[in-house]
Amino acid sequence: MKKQSISQSRRFKYGSVAVLFTVAVVAAVIVLNVLVTALTQKFSLYVDMTGEDLYSISDACDSMIDGLIADHAGDTVPLHYEILFCAPFDTLENTQTTKLIYNFARKLEAQYPDLISIDYIDIITHPTLAEQYTTTAAAKVKTTDVIVRSTNTDSFRKYSQEAFFVTAESDGSLFAFNAELKFVSAFLQLAGEYNPVAVFLSGHGEADSTAMQSLFDAAGFDVLNLDLQKGTEELAPGELPEYAKVLIINNPLFDYIGANEDGLVNEISVIDDFLEIKADGSSGNLMVFMNAESAGKLTELESYLVEWGIQFGQATLKDSASASSVDGQTIIATLPTEGLGASLHLSLRSLPSVPLTIAKNACPIYQVFEQRNGRLVSSVLTTTKSAEAYPSDGKGDPVRGQFDLMTVVRETRYIENKECYSHVLACGSADFGNSTYMAQRQYGNSDILYAAMSAFGKDNVPIDIDFKVLDDIGLSISTEQANGWTVAIIAIVPIVMLVIGTYVYIRRKHL
């Protein structure tokens, strides 16, 4: 009886030890899993097995960021960027697109912790937090937007999630992931390493452009006034700055110079070369503002614009059906809803109360053609159908109809199967960009120009960082890698368990 009691006691003892050991192992596995997960999230300890290394930082990206750090190594205040998401972190993995951007940003933070940090603002719970990241009346911050902010200067760039992807031409679907280029572009611009340049051409009696220059400056452009005949200390006559992105011609009184035998700079040729889409896909853009007083007097410039499908009419527009002045010349522009030009005020039209866009003392713009040689012409702003065009010379009766107040032309070329663009924007009102309409948010003029800047690609930078095709975002590993993971899962875990089991068996046998 006593022997049986001892035997039961020993079984109870060993059974209890086994149970405790099992509980301890399970608890250890849970703790280890939590610990590894926490460390993985904190230090981004992921293995990128996607076919295109979507979550990995390329050598080209590394090189650019390392160079940026080196350039600012001696700064009194260390260079630092904050990547802000506009929704809580736990919502960012709900969709594949936001998950890609978020995880890549975390990878950047993990690799460059002294340079980059990540945070979020909850604009649903606290909508006022988004106000500081808007630049125009129509600008809205969405929960899917990403903001890159320099903590040194408190300047920022705001991007929609679509900006981190390349869209397929065929069906508009997301074709490739382009986060490396977008983030590095923002870092360089905010550090002053690269800013696109808006060149306001002068030397022809151009109108004051102070208000428009301020708008370009606020949008992240460097602004330069340039007489092509004189140049600057850094630029020879006829030369444009390296990062020039857009030329602005604001109501010149005198014509631009074309081919000549006087040794003068062929300004028309400079503009044409700038707009040409180069072999590397780079190109320039042009904005021209003119009114009836100048139309018909600038032979060289206007002849060149006709090649782009734009002709300024020698007439003054009046639109009593849509005007804020007694004489009908301060026209409230009509916003078309279709075509390329309509995209420049899509966000403006989506507002509950659409700001008025004003074209004062305007002349009509005629479309010479709709599409030719890769150039597509589209209305941006128009009059109503009851507008009248009064000939500038006072001869003849006014012509009634709907006229363009602003027109955009986009030229498309394919470089290595990629769409590349250059643009010409023409406005028949030299007053469109004056301080009255630029500075006051109740007008939509600044929104239109800001949208044009964005369409002109102000954020492109000349760096060799390739996008990553999204043909397959699933796991893509080699046979060797697959075999390695198979061994780890099938062999190593059982071996560990075998060693633990052997140890327990030996311990129990000698008790």
Residue pairs with C-beta under 8 A, 6 or more apart in sequence:
14 508
14 511
17 508
18 504
21 504
25 500
39 45
40 46
43 110
44 103
44 106
44 107
44 109
44 110
44 111
46 55
46 103
46 107
48 54
48 55
48 56
49 475
49 476
49 477
49 481
50 472
50 473
50 474
50 475
50 476
51 471
51 472
51 473
51 474
51 476
52 177
52 468
52 469
52 470
52 471
52 472
52 473
53 468
54 100
54 104
54 177
54 468
54 470
54 473
55 100
55 103
55 104
55 107
56 107
57 107
57 108
57 111
57 180
58 180
58 465
58 466
60 180
60 463
60 464
60 465
60 466
61 180
61 184
61 465
62 111
64 184
64 187
64 188
64 463
64 465
65 112
65 115
65 184
65 187
68 79
68 187
68 188
68 191
68 193
69 79
69 112
69 115
71 191
71 193
72 78
72 79
72 191
75 152
77 152
78 114
79 115
79 150
79 152
79 191
80 114
80 115
80 116
80 117
80 150
80 151
80 152
81 115
81 116
81 117
81 148
81 149
81 150
81 151
81 186
81 187
81 190
82 116
82 117
82 118
82 119
82 148
82 149
82 151
83 105
83 108
83 109
83 116
83 117
83 118
83 119
83 146
83 147
83 148
83 149
83 183
84 118
84 119
84 120
84 121
84 146
84 147
84 148
84 149
85 92
85 98
85 102
85 105
85 118
85 119
85 120
85 121
85 146
86 120
86 121
86 123
86 130
86 141
86 142
86 143
86 144
86 145
86 146
86 147
87 98
87 120
87 122
87 123
87 124
87 143
87 144
88 120
88 122
89 102
89 120
91 98
91 143
92 98
92 99
92 101
92 102
93 99
93 102
96 473
97 144
97 161
97 164
97 165
97 174
98 144
98 161
100 164
100 177
100 179
100 473
101 146
101 161
101 164
101 179
104 177
104 179
104 180
104 183
105 116
105 118
105 146
105 179
105 183
106 118
108 116
108 183
109 116
109 117
109 118
121 129
121 130
122 129
123 129
123 130
123 141
123 143
124 143
130 140
130 141
133 141
133 147
133 156
133 158
134 140
134 141
135 218
135 219
135 450
136 441
136 446
136 447
136 450
137 348
137 351
137 355
137 441
137 442
137 444
137 446
137 447
138 345
138 347
138 348
138 350
138 351
138 355
138 444
138 447
139 347
139 447
139 450
140 347
141 147
141 158
142 160
144 160
144 161
145 158
145 159
145 160
145 161
146 158
146 159
146 161
146 164
147 156
147 157
147 158
147 159
148 156
148 157
148 159
148 183
148 186
148 187
148 190
149 155
149 156
149 190
150 156
150 190
150 191
153 190
155 190
155 220
156 190
157 186
157 189
157 190
157 220
157 459
159 182
159 186
159 459
162 174
163 178
163 182
163 459
164 177
164 178
164 179
164 182
165 174
165 175
165 176
165 177
165 178
165 470
166 174
166 175
166 176
166 177
166 178
166 467
167 173
167 174
167 175
168 174
168 175
169 419
174 470
175 469
175 470
176 467
176 468
176 469
176 470
177 467
177 468
177 469
177 470
178 467
178 468
180 465
180 467
180 468
181 461
181 463
181 465
181 467
182 459
184 461
184 463
184 465
185 194
185 459
185 460
185 461
185 463
186 459
187 193
188 194
188 461
188 463
189 195
189 196
189 220
189 459
189 461
194 243
194 461
194 462
195 220
195 221
195 222
195 243
196 220
196 221
196 222
196 243
196 244
196 245
196 246
196 458
196 459
196 460
197 221
197 222
197 223
197 224
197 241
197 243
197 244
197 245
198 213
198 216
198 221
198 222
198 223
198 224
198 245
198 246
198 248
199 224
199 225
199 226
199 240
199 241
199 244
199 246
199 247
199 248
200 206
200 209
200 212
200 213
200 223
200 224
200 225
200 226
200 248
200 250
201 226
201 227
201 228
201 247
201 248
201 249
201 252
201 267
202 225
202 226
202 227
203 227
203 228
203 229
203 230
204 252
204 253
204 254
204 255
204 256
205 252
205 253
205 254
206 249
206 250
206 251
206 252
206 253
207 250
207 251
207 289
207 430
208 250
208 434
209 248
209 250
209 433
210 435
211 433
211 434
211 435
211 437
211 438
211 439
212 248
212 250
212 433
212 438
212 449
213 223
214 438
215 433
215 438
215 446
215 449
215 450
216 223
216 453
217 223
219 450
219 453
219 458
220 458
220 459
221 245
221 246
221 453
221 458
222 243
224 232
224 241
224 244
226 232
226 235
226 240
228 237
228 238
228 265
228 267
228 270
229 237
229 238
229 257
229 264
229 265
229 267
230 237
231 237
231 238
231 239
234 241
235 241
237 265
238 265
238 266
238 267
238 270
240 247
240 270
240 274
240 284
243 462
244 274
244 284
245 284
245 285
245 456
245 457
245 458
245 460
246 284
246 285
246 286
246 287
246 453
246 456
247 271
247 274
247 284
247 285
247 286
247 287
248 286
248 287
248 289
249 256
249 286
249 287
249 288
249 289
249 290
249 301
250 289
250 430
250 433
251 289
251 290
251 291
251 294
251 430
252 290
252 294
252 298
252 301
253 294
254 298
255 297
255 298
255 299
255 300
255 301
256 267
256 268
256 271
256 298
256 300
256 301
257 264
257 265
257 266
257 267
257 268
257 300
258 266
258 267
258 268
258 269
258 300
258 304
259 266
259 268
259 269
260 266
267 300
268 300
268 301
268 304
271 286
271 304
272 304
274 284
274 286
275 283
275 284
275 285
275 286
275 411
275 422
275 424
276 283
276 284
276 422
277 283
277 411
277 413
277 415
277 420
277 421
277 422
279 415
280 415
281 415
281 416
281 418
281 420
282 420
282 460
282 462
283 411
283 420
283 421
283 422
284 422
285 422
285 423
285 424
285 425
285 456
286 423
286 424
286 425
287 424
287 425
287 426
287 427
287 452
288 301
288 305
288 310
288 424
288 425
288 426
288 427
289 427
289 429
289 430
289 432
289 433
290 298
290 312
290 363
290 426
290 427
290 428
290 430
291 361
291 362
291 363
291 428
291 429
291 430
291 431
292 313
292 314
292 315
292 316
292 361
292 362
292 363
292 392
292 428
293 392
294 312
294 430
295 302
295 312
295 313
295 314
295 315
295 363
295 392
295 428
296 302
296 312
296 314
296 392
302 311
302 312
305 311
305 312
305 424
305 426
306 368
308 375
308 377
308 409
308 411
308 424
309 367
309 368
309 369
309 370
309 372
309 375
309 377
309 409
310 365
310 366
310 367
310 368
310 377
310 407
310 409
310 424
310 426
311 365
311 366
311 367
311 368
312 363
312 364
312 365
312 366
312 426
312 428
313 363
313 364
313 365
313 366
313 389
313 403
313 428
314 363
314 391
314 392
314 393
315 363
315 364
315 389
315 390
315 391
315 392
315 398
315 399
316 329
316 361
316 362
316 363
316 389
316 390
316 392
317 329
317 331
317 359
317 362
317 363
317 364
317 383
317 387
317 388
317 389
317 390
317 403
317 405
317 428
318 327
318 328
318 329
318 331
318 387
318 388
318 390
318 398
319 328
319 331
319 383
319 384
319 386
319 387
319 388
320 328
320 386
321 384
321 386
321 387
322 331
322 332
322 333
322 334
322 383
322 384
322 387
323 329
323 330
323 331
323 332
324 330
324 332
324 356
324 358
325 360
329 360
329 361
329 362
330 358
330 360
330 361
331 358
331 359
331 360
331 362
331 383
331 387
331 405
331 429
332 356
332 357
332 358
333 356
333 357
333 358
333 359
333 381
333 382
333 383
333 405
333 406
334 381
334 382
334 383
334 384
334 402
335 342
335 345
335 348
335 349
335 354
335 357
335 381
336 342
336 379
336 380
336 381
336 382
337 349
339 378
339 379
340 376
340 378
340 408
340 410
341 378
341 379
341 380
341 381
341 406
341 407
341 408
342 378
342 380
343 451
343 455
344 380
344 408
344 448
344 451
344 452
344 455
345 357
345 380
345 381
345 444
345 447
345 448
345 451
346 451
347 447
347 451
348 354
348 355
348 357
348 444
348 447
348 448
348 451
354 444
355 441
355 442
355 443
355 444
355 447
356 442
356 443
356 444
357 381
357 443
357 444
357 445
357 447
357 448
358 431
358 432
358 437
358 443
358 445
359 381
359 405
359 406
359 427
359 428
359 429
359 431
359 432
360 429
360 431
360 432
361 429
361 430
361 431
362 405
362 428
362 429
363 389
363 392
363 428
363 429
364 383
364 389
364 403
364 404
364 405
364 428
365 403
365 404
365 405
365 406
365 407
365 426
365 427
365 428
366 403
366 404
367 377
367 379
367 404
367 407
368 377
369 375
369 377
370 376
370 377
371 377
373 411
374 411
374 412
374 413
375 409
375 410
375 411
376 409
376 410
376 411
376 412
377 407
377 408
377 409
378 407
378 408
378 409
378 410
379 404
379 406
379 407
380 404
380 405
380 406
380 407
380 408
380 425
380 448
381 404
381 405
381 406
381 427
381 448
382 402
382 403
382 404
382 405
383 402
383 403
383 405
384 402
385 401
385 402
386 400
387 400
387 401
387 402
387 403
388 398
388 399
388 400
389 398
389 399
389 400
389 401
389 403
390 398
391 398
403 428
404 428
405 427
405 428
405 429
406 425
406 426
406 427
406 428
406 429
406 432
406 448
407 425
407 426
408 423
408 424
408 425
408 426
408 452
409 423
409 424
409 425
409 426
410 421
410 422
410 423
411 421
411 422
411 423
412 419
412 420
412 421
413 419
413 420
413 421
414 420
421 457
423 452
423 455
423 456
425 452
427 433
431 437
432 445
433 445
433 449
436 443
437 443
437 445
437 446
438 445
438 446
477 485
